[in-house]
């Protein structure tokens, strides 16, 4: 086993027995340090998977993102329609969520996507006997209150940006990006297999589970370095002051209303990512995953151990 | 067996998540209603203002658009008619008696009739109005630069804000007002507009005179302006936060 790990270029640390480790390994690569116990049929290896700054920035982002999404939906509710370009031509939004009065004193919630209406009564447009785009359970504050929604949103936007900058600086300095997030040549070669594994819910085991697989790498890198900056810059493009300082923001995104639309799409990319991420965490060994994100240590079972599916 | 265990686990997770999110939500609402937490959130406004001012050149212009970009309908938000007897009289007189006063911390307080303002050099700009609600509209505004008026009244060195007093009151009789920093009065695009899209300003859009302060959000664009008062501090005016909307909880610095 040791030979195998070393042959793939990974330094590793061997500890006599499976004992709690008090000090954190100083290895520069989060996925390198390991200790393992070998029995006749199977072996369990403990791998130091996530370093402290990564864990901290991950967990503080959880409330930040939830608050940003929910206060953002509050802000969206103040004018629940999206447009392209610089101005809002109210007769032709790309997307809208409205309460619509139907014949017999009945109100329906209608979501209109590119001109196609959908009845979304009870969730979008009309919920709890109130005409509102996103329901009370999805917004901060829960009542319609744009001023407070903005206060929440703009405060946590700063924390999100500061956290993101610290993470990025650390990820560059510690080579987290180059070592853990950028797909290797082999990753690219095996991408077809990885796609197939994901579609058939087969999860890597053994040594392969020590590193992010290629789809994981691309997803994390995409969220961190495409979606997150996109949501920040489209947010800034909605600022009339920032638009005077950096007029190219309007050009790049296709106008202030287009920036607002992209901001909304990026928000729901985050929502989609979060949902899939949580599902994956649950189905690939919930406790092991959660432990590794809290303590850093991840357990890898080698041949003979039952396959975690 | 395994399936049952999974279902149980799923039910447990669902229950836990549901309960946790309910607790978190009502927790957020409690925080919103507390006095200390909104004060903490509001710290971001100062940081935003400091950073935005530091990265934005003082005279950088808001984007000016082409005539073809003008919105077919420019929505009028907030009050669309002051509704007071006094204002109604001005309307019947076609605003011939309307005056703009500039008072407060100035060397030489002055007032101008609407006609006199229209005699002064004007500026025309096709700009984007960004409402705090999220929508934008593009309109062509003509008016007198506020900076020109300031140079005539000569503000005292310790004047920090220009407060715009309006002719309208809300349903509870609270008068509208708005304020901007002195430095922003001198921005070339900060004008008191009397024309929208080549026509005299109509009542819903703030006739006869409204502020255009293009680098900030729509609620700063005071309508029905009667008086500009230069002050050192905003406390003691209205609710003390610097504007009608600010007193309702919106940020005074409306750059984003």
Interface residues (C-beta under 8 A of the other chain):
Chain A: X66 X67 X70 X75 X76 X78 X79 X81 X83 X86 X87 X88 X89 X90 X137 X140 X141 X142 X143 X145 X146 X147 X148 X150 X151 X152 X154 X155 X157 X158 X235 X236 X238 X239 X240 X241 X242 X243 X244 X245 X246 X247 X250 X256 X257 X260 X282
Chain B: X13 X21 X24 X25 X28 X29 X32 X38 X40 X41 X42 X43 X44 X45 X47 X48 X52 X55 X56 X57 X60 X61 X62 X63 X65 X69 X71 X72 X73 X75 X128 X130 X131 X132 X133 X134 X135 X136 X137 X138 X214 X215 X216 X217 X245 X248 X249 X250 X251 X255 X256
